[in-house]
């Protein structure tokens, strides 16, 4: 696989949060690209778990540790000596952030701080991509996409913690890293869906659990609009950004980039559910009586990706129907026991890369 100009082949790459949903897909893709991969994470998110089903613990260098443990993370860096770091480790659930705001801020804000501190003291680390969130923006409920220069905010602990992380990245870059040989950037993505996500209080995993049990999925806010994107879409952006940092491209060092879907992929929860049901016949969903939009959930949220297009020549590739098809087909194949998860996920990466070549995505060539 010669995507991203072959820049990751034989490179030592460390991924924090590699046992999570996005992290496990990223590790899988990096292995396909020929990278030597290590991961640093505080256990697995639960069972079932995409990382475990892929058997990745036997395919990568696995460091068990909490991103809040500065010394343990430093030891992992010194032992593996990565050339690039992708920082995905996070407490990523909004509802959980209300139940445990302290852990959320410590993991997302201080965790990012400790990653940056580890990076700045180690000159062999050439680049780092630090993942935050579209929730980093102050929610204005407006109809156009948020740009990277828009105000940060946080009406809930999760959003606030991600805003803090973004500020920390910018502060560390301008205070320390800008004058070093290491290049860093922040990446912000929206609601990601795809096979292998079993997190609690997320729409698609909640629906899959209900449907696999022969029950109707219960949905709270069917009219909420989200920028649904398949997990491989932002990952292609993270990898493109990392590749360009390694190539020392101008205009991106210390910058933040949005990676979101096209406007037509901004669909309501109801539209997503109906599209999923069309590919999984016989399943149902319902809205509980008295259900109202939660005060801590944004009804409308989308990103402008013009900056990624200008500096990285990156653009989203999948149409809404393709995003839904990849997601539902993965879960149905897993539920029905059709083949192993490793080959299932590997084949979907291959499909996506092939589609990138057909649609002339820049990352598919260089």
N, C-alpha and C positions, 0 to 999 in steps of 0.2 A: 504494500500500500504506500504510494508515493505522495499522498496528500501533504499539504503544508510544506511543499518543497523538500520533503525528506528531512526537515530540520530536527525532528525528534528521534530519528533513528540513532540508536546507541547513546542517546543522551540519558543522564541520570535525572529523573524527575520525581520530586516528592509531592504527594497530594495529601493535604490534611482533610479529615472528614471522608476518607476514601471508602469507609464502610457504609456511607449513606447512599441515598437514591442517586443524586447527581454524581457523587464521588465515585461510586462503583461503575457507572457508565463511562465516566471520564477515564478511569483506570483501564477499563476494557479497551477503549479506543486507543489509548496510548500504547498498550501492548500490541495492538494491531499495527501501530505505526513504528514498531521496533524499538520503543524506549525501554530502558531499564527503570522500573518503577518501584518506589517505596511509598508506603502510606503511614500516616500517623493519625490515630483515632482512639477515642475513649469507648472501646467496645463496639458492638453492633446495635442498631436502633430497635431491634426486636425480632420476632419470628412470625411469619417468614421474612427473610432478608435477602435482597438481590445479591449482595456481596457474598453471603454464604452459599446461595444457590449456584452462583458462578464458580465457586471454589477458588476465589481470588487469593485467599490467604496462602495457598500453595503456589501461587504464580507471581507474587510480589514480595518485596521485603516489608514485613508487617511490624510496625512499632505501636505498641499499646500504650496510650498515654492521653491525658487530658490537655487540651490546648491551653488551659489556665495554668498548667504546671510548666513554668518557664524553664526550669532546669532540665526536666525530662525532654522537652522539645529541643533544647540546645544540644543535649546528648545525641538525639536522633540526627540532627543536622551534622554534627561532627562525625558520627559513625558512617552515615551514608554519603555525605558530601554531595548534595544535589547541585545540578547546574541551573535548574529552574524549579520554583515552588508554585504550586496552585493551592491557594488557601480557601477551602470550602467548609471547614469545620465550623459548626454553628448550632445554636438552639433556634430552629427554623419555624416553630409553630406559634402562631399569634395567640391562640387560646392558652397554650401552656405558659406564655409570657405573663399572662395575668395571674396565673396560679403561682408562678415562681419568677418574679421580675428580677430578683437579685442574681440568680444563676443565669438568666437571659443576658443581663448587662455584662456580667463577668465573662461569659463565654464569647459573646459577640463583639464587645468593645475591648475588654482587657485581653481576650484571646488574640485579636488582631494586633494589639499593641505588642504582645510577646512574640508573635510571628515576625513583625517588623524589626523588633529589637534583635532577634536571632539573625535575621537577614543582614542587618547593617554591620554586624561584627564579623561577617564571613565573606571575604572578597571572592571566593570561588563560586558564589551564587551569582550568576549573571543576570537573572531576571526573576520576577515574581508577579503573579496575577492574583489579586485579592478580591474575592467575590463578596459583594454586599447584597443589595436587593433593590427592586423598584419601590419598596416601601420606605426607602430612605428619604423620599421627597415629601415635602409638606403637602398634605392632601388638599387640593383646591376644588375637586369635583368638576374640573373643567373638561371641555370636549376635545382639546388637542393634547398631543403627547408631551410628556415632561421631557425637558432637555437637561443635559448635564449641568448647565449653569443655573437651573432653577433652584429655589430655596429648599434646603433640607429641613426636615421636621420630624415629628413622631407623635401621633396621637395615642399610641399604645406602647407598652414596653418593648415589644419586638421592633416596631418601626423606629422608636427612639434609639434602641441599641445599635441598629444598622446605620442610623444617621451618625451616631458617635463613631462607629467604625470608619465611615467615610472621612470624617473630619480627622481622625487619627492618621489615616493613610496620607492625606494631604499634608498634615503637619510634619509627619516623619520624613516625607519626601523633601519638603522645602528646607527642613532644619538639618537633615543628615544625609539622606540617600542621594540627593541631587548632585552632590559633589563626589560621589563614589563611582565605582565602575558598574554598580548594580542598577538595573532598570526595573521600575515597578509601574503598575497601573491597576486601577480598580475597575471591576466589571459589575454591572447592574442588570439583572434580568427579572422577568415577571413570573406569573404563575406557570409552572412547568408541569406537564403531564407526560405519562409514558409508562411502559411496562416496568414492573419491579418496585413500584412505590406502594408501601403499605402503612404509611404514617397515619396516625389518628387525626381526625378532624380535618381531613382533606377530601374534597368532593369525590374524585375518581376512586381512591382506595376505599372510601366508605361505601360507594356504590358497588364496587367489585365484591367486597365482603358480604354485602346484603344479597347480591345476585347469586354468588356462589353458594349461599345458604338457602336459596330458594325464596328469598324475601324481597319485598319492595324496598327500594332505597328511599330514605327520608331526607328531604331537601328543605333547607330553611329559607333560602333567598333566591328563588328561581329567576328573578329579574336583574340580579347583579351582573354587571358586565366585567369580563376579565380578558386580558390579552393571552389567551391560551396558546401555548407553544409546546411542541414536543421537546423532550429533554435534549435531544441531539442538536437542536437549533442553537441554544445558547452555548452549548459545549463547543460547537464549531467556531463560535465567536471567541470563546476563551482561548481555544487552541490557536486561532488566527492571531489574536492579540499577543499570546505568548511567543509565537513564532516570530512576529515582527519585533518584539522586544529583544529576542535573541539575535536578530539581524541588525539591531541598533537603528531601527527606522526612526526618522525624525518626526517630531510633533506628537508623539504618544507617551513619552516618558513622564511619569507623574500625573497622567491624565485619567479621567474616569470615562467609561463608555457604556452606553445602554445597548442591550441586546434583546430586542423584542420582536414580535411578529408584525406582519403587515396589518393594515387597518381592518381588512376583511376577516381576520382571525379574532378580532375583538367581538366576541359573541356572548350572549347571556348564558347563564347557567342552564336555563331551559333549552336553549338551542344546542348546547353541548350534550345534554342528556338525550335529547331526541335523536341526535346524530349517533350517539353511542348505541342506543336501543336498536337503531336500524341495522347495526352490525352484530347485535346480540339478541336475536329474536326471543320473545317470551319473557323478557324481564320488564319490570315496572318501577316507577318512582312516584312519590306522593309528597305533598306539602302538609305538615302538621297544622291543625287548627290554631289560629291566632298567631301564626308565624309572621314576624316582622323583621325588617332589616335591622341587624344589630348596630348599635351606636358606634361600635368600634370597628366596623367593616366598611371600607370604601365601596360605594356603589359603582363608580366609574373610575377606571385606572388604565392608562396606556402610556407607552413610551415613544419618544422620537428617537430614531436610530440614524439620523442624518450624519452625525459625527462619525459613527462606525463606518458608514458608507464612504465618507470623504477620506478618512485617514487609513482605513483598513480595506476598503473596497468590499466590505462585508454587508450582506443583506440577508434577511430571512428567506428561506427557500420553499418551505412546505405550505401548501394550501390547507385550509381548515379541514376539509374532508380527508386529506392525507394524514394530518396530525391525529385525527380521531381513528382512522384505520390502523395506523401503526400501534396506537395505544390499545385499542380493543382487541385487535388480533393477537397481541402479545398475551394479554390476560386470558383470553379464551383458550389459546394454545396451552398456557400453564394450567388453567383450571381443568381442561380436558386431558391433560397428560400427554400432549402430542410433542414428543421429543424432549431433549434436555434443555435447560435454561441457558447454558453456556452457548450452545449452537443457535438457540432462538435469538438471543441478544446479539451474538456475533453476526448472524445473518441480517438483522435489522440495521446494524452499523454498515454492513456491506451494501444493503439496499440504499441507504441514505447517501453513502459515498458515490455509488453509481448514479444516483439521481443528481448529485452535485456535479458530476462530470457531464451529464446530459444537459444540465441547465447552465453549465459553464460557470459554476461558483469558483471564485478566485482561489479559495483554499484547496480546491481539488487539484490545482496545478502547481501553485507555489505559495 
